[in-house]
Amino acid sequence: MLITDLRLTTRFISFKTTYGISSATYTGETFLLLKLIGADGTVGLADSVTAVPFGYEDVGTLRYMIETYLRPAVVGYESLDVEAANQRLEKATPGHPMAKAVLDIALHDLNARQLGVPLYTLLGGAVRRSVPLIGAVGLSDTDRMVREAVDLAAQGYLTIKLKFGRDPRSDDDNIRAVLNAIGPDVKLRIDANQACNLVDYLPLFRKLDGLGLEFIEQPLPSWDLAGYRRLCAALDTPILIDEGVYTPHDLMGLIQLQAVDAVNIKILKTGLTGGKRIAAIAEAAGLPCLVGSMFETGVGTAASLHFAAATPAITRASECAFPLLLSEDVLDGAPYSTHPAEPEWPIPGGPGLGVALRPEVDTLL
């Protein structure tokens, strides 16, 4: 089916509470929503978000690149030719992976809706019917971080992710306090969003190495490949890479340097096509994977769940729960806005993503 139109809108949504990472504290976020329209009126949805300060694309950049350079690579072409579409997107401009990713996701949704099948069918079919979730604790004061972690553990979360990276001493206090509070039956992974350096943090990582952390995620700047190689060699705790992997080429370089132990795949960075390629490389290299979150709305959450459903390399609990932090979601019925009874989401049913926009949001597109 020919794609006849592409529409974009942005929407600011405040958070229920502040959420801190090493470089910023957020009170809300501006989201990009995209709709592709086929010749018969079938639509494909996707969303995206500002990656700054831990990435280099923001909503304004995404919108400009899509409207100016990438739209002509999609509109007027056959929607089912996804590989050809990705080739045209690459030729249209170097870089800008998130702008290309949002179009790739919308193409998959459009095609799956047109064919009347769940999106995961186009990705190879489901290997699981639900996706285990982690609970996320932002960077704040120790008391709040402990309180939030204990609350998540009480709700049944078996894995918790803790932000760190502002100061080795306070980070040490926060990590140990949370570990003591949640006990040995709950896994803890920690994420610095590139805020650390080896001089200040290698002594801390060595002290933490025997405490059973599941992962240390993206502690160093993504460009510090030598540092990651040194960390992987020095520590028993696996090093999880997020911001350092946007493309299959990124992961290949890390594997060749022995500078990665696990991969956090975020489809808002990679698209569904790129995410599957990255997952295949990781699986071939014996690296565990999980699906990450980039502050997406329920649209991106549903897409992430379909990706996780169809990707055998996803073997660790994933982060597909960011709408829980939003004061409102863009999806009709807000299916991802309250904690599930068990810490997992079922894979959406129905054609495509299996979700719909709220009518007042849909009218903006």
Secondary structure, 3 states (H helix, E strand, C coil): CEEEEEEEEEEEEEEEEEEECCCCEEEEEEEEEEEEEECCCCEEEEEEECCCCCCCCCHHHHHHHHHHHHHHHCCCCECCCHHHHHHHHHHHCCCCHHHHHHHHHHHHHHHHHHHCCEHHHHCCCCCCCEEEECEEECCCCHHHHHHHHHHHHHCCCCEEEEECCCCHHHHHHHHHHHHHHHCCCCEEEEECCCCCCHHHHHHHHHHHCCCCCCCEECCCCCCCHHHHHHHHHHCCCCEEECCCCCCHHHHHHHHHCCCCCEEEECHHHHHHHHHHHHHHHHHHCCCCEEECCCCCCHHHHHHHHHHHHCCCCECCCECCCHHHHECCCCECCCCCCCCCCCCEEECCCCCECCCCECHHHHCCC
